[in-house]
Amino acid sequence: MLHIVLTLVFSIVMLIFMIFPAMKIVEWLEGQVDIPEKWHNPLLMSTTVFLSFCIGLFLQFA
């Protein structure tokens, strides 16, 4: 249980820092694939959460 809590704490801290890389990834995806405009914000938020969770896992277990 402690591992889950620490991973989530690390991930919450990394949310702010992962916004810019997520914006660049979504911008690149929109250049490669025709994505509707209404999917821009959900894609950006989900990419940000995914990246921060990956970094949180790395910080916890590396």
C-alpha positions in Angstrom: 0.0 0.0 0.0 2.9 2.3 0.8 4.3 1.8 -2.7 1.0 2.9 -4.3 0.7 6.0 -2.1 4.3 7.1 -2.8 3.9 6.5 -6.6 0.8 8.7 -6.6 2.5 11.4 -4.6 5.5 11.4 -7.0 3.0 11.5 -9.9 1.0 14.4 -8.5 4.2 16.5 -8.2 5.2 15.7 -11.7 1.9 16.7 -13.3 3.1 20.4 -13.6 6.4 19.4 -15.2 4.8 17.0 -17.8 2.4 19.5 -19.3 5.0 20.9 -21.8 6.2 17.4 -23.1 2.5 16.3 -23.4 1.7 19.5 -25.4 4.6 18.7 -27.8 3.5 15.0 -28.1 -0.1 16.0 -28.9 1.1 18.6 -31.4 3.2 16.0 -33.1 0.3 13.5 -33.1 -2.0 16.0 -34.7 0.5 16.6 -37.4 0.8 12.9 -38.2 -2.9 11.8 -37.8 -6.1 13.8 -38.4 -7.5 14.2 -34.9 -10.7 16.2 -34.4 -10.5 19.5 -32.5 -12.8 18.3 -29.7 -10.2 15.5 -28.8 -7.4 18.0 -28.3 -8.0 18.7 -24.6 -8.8 15.1 -23.5 -5.8 13.8 -25.4 -3.6 16.4 -23.7 -4.9 15.7 -20.2 -4.6 11.9 -20.6 -1.0 12.2 -22.0 -0.1 14.5 -19.1 -1.4 12.0 -16.6 0.2 9.1 -18.3 3.6 10.7 -18.5 3.5 11.8 -14.9 2.4 8.4 -13.8 5.4 6.9 -15.7 7.8 9.3 -14.1 6.2 8.5 -10.7 6.8 4.8 -11.2 10.4 5.5 -12.3 11.1 7.6 -9.2 9.5 5.0 -6.9 11.2 1.9 -8.3 14.4 3.0 -10.0 
